[in-house]
Amino acid sequence: MVTIKEIPLQQIRRPLPRQTDSNKVTQLMESIAIEGLREPVDILEVEGKYYGFSGCHRFEAHQRLNKATIKCRVRQATPSVLKRHLA
């Protein structure tokens, strides 16, 4: 089951390092400031903890805008699914 909800940025773990394009983040910041986030980031919820593996530009744009939360598409997952994402 997938749900859409606002999650505090500080509760989202981003276990894999990502490179972001500063220009893309800046463009997203401008868009988000005017229109809000159009496309939620995908998050896995495993045993009550949130993990993000995509949406790094949107996530960073929210951080730079000092947003407390981000709109997420949350999918419940098991520890074994999380382990596959980390492999």
Secondary structure, 3 states (H helix, E strand, C coil): CEEEEEEEHHHEECCCCCCCCHHHHHHHHHHHHHHCCCCCEEEEEECCEEEECCCHHHHHHHHHCCCCEEEEEEEECCHHHHHHHHC
